[in-house]
Every structure is written in C-alpha cells, then in structure tokens.
Amino acid sequence: MKNSKNIIVGIIIFLLGFVASTVTAKITYKQILVEYRDIKINVNGKRINSELEPFIYSDRTFVPLRTVAESLNKEVLWNDATNTIDINDNIT
C-alpha cells in the first residue's frame, strides 16, 4: 500500500512538472548585449523618427519594423495568436 502511494505521488509530481514545462516552453527570455550608435533611418532620402532606437546586435542592425514599413506606405499587422507580423500594401 505504501509503495502504491509513493508511485502515485511520483506520477503526480512528474505530470505537474511536465505540464509546467510545456506551458512555459513557448516564452523564452534572453539577455543580450547591444550597441547603440545614434543610428539614423532615411527612407527615400527623408529622415524618419522613431520612438524606438535602432541598435546593433551580432553584426546586424535592427530597426523598428513598423516605423520603416509605415514610412513606405505599408500596413503592418500583428497576430498575437500565431506570433506573426504581416506587412501589406496600404490600399487607400
């Protein structure tokens, strides 16, 4: 009887750990070191301003996508359910 209780408790602990790990597996946080150089963005020769500052990470320059896309007259949509960004022609 004591062994069966231990086995049941062990299974419950395993299942709780498994469920907790699968729920948190979708979100990952990572600290990175980035470089700021007062990077300016020009689109068709015109300076565009953004609340978010571009930065360099791993020899790549990252710019605020929405700011750049909208300055090119594109529509930017975020789908939270699928973690997807859609960029479309802005039909007006």
TIMI-2910 file (N, C-alpha, C, CB; in pm, 1 decimal, decimal comma, always signed):
<rs>
+----------+----------+----------+----------+----------+----------+----------+----------+----------+----------+----------+----------+------+
!      n_x !      n_y !      n_z !     ca_x !     ca_y !     ca_z !      c_x !      c_y !      c_z !     cb_x !     cb_y !     cb_z ! resn !
+----------+----------+----------+----------+----------+----------+----------+----------+----------+----------+----------+----------+------+
!    +81,6 !   -119,2 !     +0,0 !     +0,0 !     +0,0 !     +0,0 !    +86,3 !   +126,0 !     +0,0 !    -93,0 !     -0,4 !   +119,9 !  Met !
!   +195,8 !   +122,4 !    +79,4 !   +284,4 !   +236,9 !    +88,3 !   +354,0 !   +260,9 !    -45,2 !   +387,4 !   +216,5 !   +199,7 !  Lys !
!   +393,4 !   +152,2 !   -114,0 !   +457,9 !   +165,2 !   -244,6 !   +364,3 !   +226,7 !   -347,7 !   +506,2 !    +29,4 !   -293,4 !  Asn !
!   +239,1 !   +186,8 !   -346,6 !   +144,9 !   +240,6 !   -444,7 !   +121,2 !   +389,6 !   -420,7 !    +11,6 !   +163,9 !   -439,0 !  Ser !
!   +119,0 !   +433,5 !   -294,1 !   +104,8 !   +576,1 !   -265,1 !   +227,1 !   +651,9 !   -317,2 !    +86,7 !   +599,7 !   -112,6 !  Lys !
!   +345,2 !   +598,4 !   -297,4 !   +468,2 !   +662,8 !   -344,8 !   +469,9 !   +671,9 !   -497,0 !   +591,7 !   +585,8 !   -295,3 !  Asn !
!   +421,8 !   +566,1 !   -561,8 !   +417,6 !   +565,6 !   -708,2 !   +318,7 !   +670,7 !   -757,6 !   +379,1 !   +425,4 !   -761,8 !  Ile !
!   +202,6 !   +679,0 !   -695,3 !   +101,3 !   +777,2 !   -735,4 !   +153,3 !   +919,2 !   -713,3 !    -30,2 !   +755,3 !   -656,5 !  Ile !
!   +216,1 !   +944,2 !   -598,6 !   +272,9 !  +1076,1 !   -570,9 !   +381,3 !  +1108,3 !   -674,2 !   +331,3 !  +1081,8 !   -426,6 !  Val !
!   +464,4 !  +1011,5 !   -706,5 !   +569,3 !  +1031,7 !   -806,5 !   +511,6 !  +1065,7 !   -943,4 !   +656,3 !   +907,4 !   -816,9 !  Gly !
!   +406,7 !   +995,9 !   -982,6 !   +342,1 !  +1022,6 !  -1111,3 !   +282,3 !  +1163,3 !  -1112,4 !   +232,4 !   +917,2 !  -1140,2 !  Ile !
!   +217,4 !  +1201,6 !  -1004,4 !   +157,2 !  +1335,3 !   -996,6 !   +265,4 !  +1443,0 !  -1006,0 !    +76,8 !  +1351,5 !   -865,0 !  Ile !
!   +375,2 !  +1426,0 !   -934,2 !   +484,9 !  +1523,2 !   -939,8 !   +542,0 !  +1529,5 !  -1080,9 !   +596,1 !  +1486,6 !   -838,4 !  Ile !
!   +560,1 !  +1414,6 !  -1145,7 !   +611,7 !  +1411,4 !  -1282,9 !   +517,2 !  +1485,4 !  -1377,6 !   +631,1 !  +1265,6 !  -1330,1 !  Phe !
!   +387,3 !  +1457,0 !  -1365,8 !   +289,7 !  +1521,0 !  -1454,3 !   +283,5 !  +1671,7 !  -1431,6 !   +151,5 !  +1459,8 !  -1433,4 !  Leu !
!   +288,8 !  +1715,4 !  -1306,8 !   +288,8 !  +1858,9 !  -1278,3 !   +412,9 !  +1925,4 !  -1338,2 !   +282,8 !  +1883,8 !  -1125,9 !  Leu !
!   +526,8 !  +1861,3 !  -1325,5 !   +649,0 !  +1914,9 !  -1385,0 !   +641,0 !  +1917,6 !  -1536,0 !   +768,9 !  +1833,4 !  -1341,5 !  Gly !
!   +585,2 !  +1814,9 !  -1596,3 !   +570,8 !  +1807,5 !  -1741,5 !   +477,3 !  +1916,4 !  -1791,6 !   +518,9 !  +1669,6 !  -1783,7 !  Phe !
!   +362,4 !  +1933,3 !  -1725,8 !   +265,6 !  +2035,1 !  -1766,6 !   +326,5 !  +2174,1 !  -1750,0 !   +134,8 !  +2022,9 !  -1684,2 !  Val !
!   +393,4 !  +2198,9 !  -1639,9 !   +454,3 !  +2330,4 !  -1616,7 !   +560,5 !  +2360,5 !  -1721,6 !   +515,9 !  +2337,3 !  -1475,9 !  Ala !
!   +637,7 !  +2260,4 !  -1761,1 !   +743,4 !  +2285,2 !  -1859,2 !   +686,0 !  +2308,0 !  -1999,1 !   +841,7 !  +2168,0 !  -1861,7 !  Ser !
!   +574,3 !  +2244,2 !  -2032,8 !   +516,7 !  +2264,9 !  -2165,3 !   +445,2 !  +2398,6 !  -2174,1 !   +420,5 !  +2152,0 !  -2199,6 !  Thr !
!   +389,9 !  +2446,7 !  -2065,0 !   +320,5 !  +2574,3 !  -2066,2 !   +420,9 !  +2688,4 !  -2081,1 !   +237,2 !  +2591,9 !  -1938,0 !  Val !
!   +534,4 !  +2680,4 !  -2014,1 !   +632,0 !  +2789,3 !  -2018,3 !   +730,2 !  +2775,6 !  -2133,6 !   +707,8 !  +2795,4 !  -1888,3 !  Thr !
!   +724,2 !  +2669,4 !  -2209,0 !   +820,6 !  +2648,8 !  -2316,2 !   +800,2 !  +2745,1 !  -2432,7 !   +812,1 !  +2506,9 !  -2365,8 !  Ala !
!   +683,3 !  +2805,2 !  -2445,5 !   +656,4 !  +2894,6 !  -2557,7 !   +722,5 !  +3030,9 !  -2541,6 !   +507,8 !  +2912,5 !  -2574,2 !  Lys !
!   +748,8 !  +3073,9 !  -2419,0 !   +807,8 !  +3205,4 !  -2394,9 !   +950,5 !  +3186,0 !  -2346,3 !   +724,2 !  +3287,2 !  -2291,5 !  Ile !
!  +1042,6 !  +3251,8 !  -2415,5 !  +1182,8 !  +3243,5 !  -2377,8 !  +1238,5 !  +3383,8 !  -2362,0 !  +1263,9 !  +3163,6 !  -2482,3 !  Thr !
!  +1312,3 !  +3406,0 !  -2257,5 !  +1376,8 !  +3534,0 !  -2234,7 !  +1526,9 !  +3515,4 !  -2243,8 !  +1336,6 !  +3593,4 !  -2098,0 !  Tyr !
!  +1592,5 !  +3613,5 !  -2304,2 !  +1736,8 !  +3606,2 !  -2321,0 !  +1792,9 !  +3746,7 !  -2306,4 !  +1775,2 !  +3543,8 !  -2459,0 !  Lys !
!  +1893,7 !  +3761,5 !  -2224,2 !  +1959,9 !  +3890,6 !  -2213,0 !  +2068,1 !  +3897,5 !  -2319,6 !  +2019,6 !  +3912,2 !  -2070,2 !  Gln !
!  +2071,7 !  +4010,8 !  -2391,5 !  +2172,1 !  +4028,1 !  -2495,8 !  +2241,6 !  +4162,6 !  -2475,9 !  +2107,7 !  +4019,0 !  -2637,4 !  Ile !
!  +2361,4 !  +4172,3 !  -2526,4 !  +2436,4 !  +4296,4 !  -2523,2 !  +2426,4 !  +4360,1 !  -2660,4 !  +2584,8 !  +4272,6 !  -2482,4 !  Leu !
!  +2371,0 !  +4481,3 !  -2665,8 !  +2353,2 !  +4550,1 !  -2792,7 !  +2434,0 !  +4679,3 !  -2792,1 !  +2203,7 !  +4579,1 !  -2819,2 !  Val !
!  +2456,0 !  +4732,5 !  -2911,5 !  +2534,0 !  +4854,7 !  -2927,2 !  +2445,4 !  +4963,8 !  -2985,5 !  +2658,0 !  +4830,5 !  -3017,3 !  Glu !
!  +2443,4 !  +5079,1 !  -2920,0 !  +2369,4 !  +5195,0 !  -2969,2 !  +2468,6 !  +5295,6 !  -3024,8 !  +2282,3 !  +5258,8 !  -2856,7 !  Tyr !
!  +2442,8 !  +5346,5 !  -3145,5 !  +2533,2 !  +5441,5 !  -3210,7 !  +2459,2 !  +5563,8 !  -3263,9 !  +2607,5 !  +5373,2 !  -3324,2 !  Arg !
!  +2343,6 !  +5596,6 !  -3211,3 !  +2264,2 !  +5707,0 !  -3263,6 !  +2238,5 !  +5686,1 !  -3413,2 !  +2335,7 !  +5842,4 !  -3238,7 !  Asp !
!  +2189,6 !  +5567,5 !  -3446,2 !  +2164,4 !  +5529,3 !  -3585,2 !  +2044,7 !  +5607,1 !  -3638,1 !  +2139,8 !  +5376,4 !  -3597,4 !  Ile !
!  +2060,2 !  +5664,0 !  -3755,7 !  +1953,3 !  +5740,3 !  -3820,2 !  +1894,9 !  +5656,9 !  -3933,4 !  +2005,8 !  +5877,3 !  -3873,5 !  Lys !
!  +1765,3 !  +5671,9 !  -3956,6 !  +1698,0 !  +5598,0 !  -4063,5 !  +1648,3 !  +5698,6 !  -4166,8 !  +1579,5 !  +5511,1 !  -4007,5 !  Ile !
!  +1686,3 !  +5678,2 !  -4291,6 !  +1638,4 !  +5759,3 !  -4402,9 !  +1561,2 !  +5669,1 !  -4498,6 !  +1756,8 !  +5830,8 !  -4476,1 !  Asn !
!  +1445,1 !  +5715,5 !  -4543,0 !  +1366,2 !  +5644,5 !  -4642,8 !  +1345,6 !  +5740,7 !  -4759,2 !  +1228,5 !  +5593,7 !  -4583,9 !  Val !
!  +1394,3 !  +5701,0 !  -4876,3 !  +1388,9 !  +5786,3 !  -4995,0 !  +1448,9 !  +5924,6 !  -4967,1 !  +1243,9 !  +5800,6 !  -5043,4 !  Asn !
!  +1559,5 !  +5925,6 !  -4893,0 !  +1631,2 !  +6048,8 !  -4864,7 !  +1572,0 !  +6133,0 !  -4753,0 !  +1637,5 !  +6129,8 !  -4986,6 !  Gly !
!  +1461,2 !  +6089,4 !  -4694,5 !  +1395,8 !  +6165,8 !  -4588,5 !  +1416,2 !  +6097,2 !  -4454,1 !  +1245,4 !  +6182,6 !  -4617,9 !  Lys !
!  +1463,5 !  +6173,2 !  -4357,2 !  +1485,7 !  +6118,8 !  -4222,4 !  +1352,9 !  +6084,7 !  -4159,0 !  +1563,6 !  +6218,9 !  -4133,6 !  Arg !
!  +1344,5 !  +5965,9 !  -4101,3 !  +1224,9 !  +5928,6 !  -4026,1 !  +1263,4 !  +5911,0 !  -3880,2 !  +1160,2 !  +5798,4 !  -4082,9 !  Ile !
!  +1173,8 !  +5950,0 !  -3793,7 !  +1198,1 !  +5941,4 !  -3649,9 !  +1117,3 !  +5827,1 !  -3591,4 !  +1162,8 !  +6074,3 !  -3579,7 !  Asn !
!  +1172,2 !  +5767,6 !  -3487,3 !  +1104,3 !  +5657,5 !  -3420,9 !  +1122,6 !  +5671,0 !  -3271,3 !  +1156,9 !  +5521,4 !  -3470,4 !  Ser !
!  +1021,4 !  +5628,9 !  -3197,4 !  +1034,1 !  +5625,4 !  -3051,8 !  +1132,1 !  +5516,5 !  -3009,8 !   +896,8 !  +5602,3 !  -2985,8 !  Glu !
!  +1146,1 !  +5413,6 !  -3093,8 !  +1236,4 !  +5303,0 !  -3064,8 !  +1367,8 !  +5324,7 !  -3137,9 !  +1173,3 !  +5167,8 !  -3105,0 !  Leu !
!  +1476,8 !  +5316,7 !  -3065,5 !  +1607,8 !  +5343,8 !  -3124,0 !  +1666,6 !  +5218,0 !  -3189,5 !  +1703,5 !  +5397,2 !  -3016,5 !  Glu !
!  +1715,2 !  +5231,3 !  -3313,6 !  +1782,8 !  +5118,0 !  -3377,6 !  +1907,9 !  +5079,0 !  -3298,2 !  +1820,6 !  +5152,8 !  -3524,2 !  Pro !
!  +1946,7 !  +4951,7 !  -3310,4 !  +2066,4 !  +4905,8 !  -3239,9 !  +2136,7 !  +4798,8 !  -3321,1 !  +2030,8 !  +4852,1 !  -3100,1 !  Phe !
!  +2258,7 !  +4767,0 !  -3280,6 !  +2338,2 !  +4664,0 !  -3347,2 !  +2356,0 !  +4547,7 !  -3250,8 !  +2476,7 !  +4720,0 !  -3394,1 !  Ile !
!  +2330,9 !  +4428,1 !  -3301,8 !  +2349,5 !  +4304,6 !  -3224,2 !  +2404,3 !  +4198,6 !  -3317,4 !  +2215,4 !  +4256,9 !  -3157,7 !  Tyr !
!  +2512,7 !  +4137,3 !  -3278,8 !  +2573,3 !  +4028,3 !  -3355,8 !  +2598,4 !  +4070,0 !  -3501,2 !  +2483,2 !  +3903,8 !  -3351,4 !  Ser !
!  +2658,3 !  +4187,3 !  -3518,8 !  +2693,5 !  +4241,7 !  -3650,6 !  +2571,9 !  +4264,5 !  -3740,8 !  +2790,3 !  +4148,4 !  -3720,0 !  Asp !
!  +2454,7 !  +4281,8 !  -3682,8 !  +2333,3 !  +4310,0 !  -3758,6 !  +2268,4 !  +4435,7 !  -3701,5 !  +2234,5 !  +4189,0 !  -3754,2 !  Arg !
!  +2213,4 !  +4518,2 !  -3787,0 !  +2144,1 !  +4637,5 !  -3742,3 !  +1994,3 !  +4609,6 !  -3737,0 !  +2174,8 !  +4757,2 !  -3835,3 !  Thr !
!  +1935,0 !  +4634,6 !  -3621,2 !  +1792,6 !  +4611,9 !  -3600,1 !  +1722,3 !  +4747,5 !  -3596,8 !  +1766,7 !  +4531,6 !  -3468,1 !  Phe !
!  +1617,5 !  +4759,3 !  -3676,0 !  +1541,4 !  +4883,7 !  -3683,4 !  +1395,6 !  +4853,4 !  -3649,9 !  +1554,1 !  +4949,6 !  -3824,8 !  Val !
!  +1320,7 !  +4954,1 !  -3604,5 !  +1178,7 !  +4932,1 !  -3573,5 !  +1099,5 !  +4908,1 !  -3701,7 !  +1120,2 !  +5053,0 !  -3496,3 !  Pro !
!  +1054,7 !  +4786,6 !  -3718,6 !   +989,4 !  +4743,8 !  -3841,8 !   +866,5 !  +4827,5 !  -3875,3 !   +950,2 !  +4598,8 !  -3831,1 !  Leu !
!   +779,6 !  +4850,9 !  -3778,2 !   +656,9 !  +4925,0 !  -3805,1 !   +688,4 !  +5065,2 !  -3856,8 !   +570,6 !  +4933,3 !  -3678,5 !  Arg !
!   +784,8 !  +5131,9 !  -3795,7 !   +821,3 !  +5266,9 !  -3836,9 !   +869,1 !  +5269,0 !  -3981,7 !   +929,7 !  +5323,2 !  -3744,8 !  Thr !
!   +956,5 !  +5175,4 !  -4016,1 !  +1010,4 !  +5170,8 !  -4152,4 !   +901,7 !  +5132,2 !  -4252,5 !  +1127,8 !  +5071,2 !  -4160,7 !  Val !
!   +824,0 !  +5029,5 !  -4221,9 !   +719,8 !  +4983,3 !  -4314,8 !   +614,3 !  +5090,9 !  -4338,0 !   +653,2 !  +4855,7 !  -4261,3 !  Ala !
!   +569,5 !  +5155,2 !  -4231,8 !   +467,1 !  +5257,9 !  -4248,4 !   +521,1 !  +5378,6 !  -4324,8 !   +413,7 !  +5301,8 !  -4112,1 !  Glu !
!   +650,3 !  +5407,8 !  -4313,1 !   +707,4 !  +5518,4 !  -4390,8 !   +714,2 !  +5483,5 !  -4539,3 !   +847,7 !  +5553,8 !  -4338,7 !  Ser !
!   +705,2 !  +5354,6 !  -4571,1 !   +699,2 !  +5308,8 !  -4710,5 !   +554,7 !  +5284,8 !  -4754,1 !   +781,8 !  +5179,9 !  -4728,4 !  Leu !
!   +461,3 !  +5339,5 !  -4676,5 !   +317,9 !  +5329,1 !  -4703,9 !   +268,8 !  +5183,5 !  -4703,2 !   +286,4 !  +5393,6 !  -4838,5 !  Asn !
!   +316,3 !  +5106,6 !  -4605,7 !   +272,7 !  +4968,4 !  -4587,2 !   +189,4 !  +4958,8 !  -4460,6 !   +393,9 !  +4871,7 !  -4580,6 !  Lys !
!    +99,5 !  +4863,1 !  -4459,5 !    +19,1 !  +4832,7 !  -4341,6 !    +89,7 !  +4720,9 !  -4264,9 !   -127,9 !  +4791,3 !  -4381,1 !  Glu !
!   +100,2 !  +4737,1 !  -4134,3 !   +166,4 !  +4636,6 !  -4050,3 !    +63,6 !  +4582,0 !  -3952,3 !   +290,4 !  +4697,2 !  -3974,4 !  Val !
!    +47,1 !  +4449,3 !  -3952,9 !    -48,4 !  +4384,1 !  -3863,9 !    +23,7 !  +4281,3 !  -3777,5 !   -162,2 !  +4317,1 !  -3944,7 !  Leu !
!    -13,5 !  +4274,9 !  -3651,8 !    +42,3 !  +4176,9 !  -3559,2 !    -67,0 !  +4078,5 !  -3521,9 !   +101,3 !  +4245,5 !  -3432,3 !  Trp !
!    -38,5 !  +3947,1 !  -3536,4 !   -131,6 !  +3841,8 !  -3497,9 !    -74,7 !  +3774,2 !  -3374,1 !   -154,5 !  +3738,5 !  -3614,5 !  Asn !
!   -131,0 !  +3806,0 !  -3259,3 !    -80,8 !  +3753,2 !  -3132,8 !    -98,8 !  +3602,2 !  -3121,2 !   -150,3 !  +3821,5 !  -3017,5 !  Asp !
!   -204,6 !  +3550,3 !  -3179,6 !   -233,1 !  +3406,8 !  -3169,1 !   -127,1 !  +3322,2 !  -3239,1 !   -370,3 !  +3376,2 !  -3228,0 !  Ala !
!    -70,9 !  +3375,1 !  -3349,0 !    +27,8 !  +3297,9 !  -3425,7 !   +167,9 !  +3358,7 !  -3420,2 !    -16,6 !  +3286,9 !  -3570,3 !  Thr !
!   +184,4 !  +3467,2 !  -3343,2 !   +313,2 !  +3537,9 !  -3336,3 !   +363,7 !  +3571,2 !  -3476,1 !   +418,2 !  +3453,0 !  -3260,9 !  Asn !
!   +277,8 !  +3634,4 !  -3554,5 !   +309,8 !  +3662,9 !  -3693,9 !   +292,9 !  +3811,2 !  -3722,3 !   +221,3 !  +3579,8 !  -3788,1 !  Thr !
!   +386,8 !  +3866,6 !  -3799,2 !   +376,9 !  +4003,8 !  -3848,3 !   +343,4 !  +3994,4 !  -3996,8 !   +510,7 !  +4085,9 !  -3823,2 !  Ile !
!   +238,6 !  +4064,7 !  -4037,9 !   +202,4 !  +4073,3 !  -4180,0 !   +225,8 !  +4215,4 !  -4225,9 !    +53,8 !  +4030,5 !  -4204,8 !  Asp !
!   +294,5 !  +4230,8 !  -4339,1 !   +316,6 !  +4360,6 !  -4399,9 !   +248,9 !  +4357,4 !  -4536,0 !   +469,7 !  +4394,6 !  -4411,7 !  Ile !
!   +154,6 !  +4450,4 !  -4555,8 !    +74,8 !  +4452,5 !  -4677,7 !    +80,4 !  +4590,7 !  -4742,0 !    -70,9 !  +4412,8 !  -4647,9 !  Asn !
!    +50,1 !  +4595,2 !  -4871,3 !    +33,4 !  +4722,9 !  -4937,9 !    -81,7 !  +4794,8 !  -4870,4 !     +7,9 !  +4705,3 !  -5090,9 !  Asp !
!    -62,4 !  +4922,3 !  -4845,0 !   -165,9 !  +5003,3 !  -4781,3 !   -260,2 !  +5053,7 !  -4889,2 !   -104,2 !  +5122,0 !  -4700,9 !  Asn !
!   -374,8 !  +4989,0 !  -4904,2 !   -470,9 !  +5024,0 !  -5007,7 !   -563,2 !  +5131,7 !  -4952,9 !   -551,7 !  +4899,3 !  -5054,8 !  Ile !
!   -553,8 !  +5251,2 !  -5013,9 !   -638,1 !  +5361,4 !  -4967,4 !   -720,2 !  +5418,5 !  -5081,0 !   -553,2 !  +5471,2 !  -4904,2 !  Thr !
+----------+----------+----------+----------+----------+----------+----------+----------+----------+----------+----------+----------+------+
</rs>
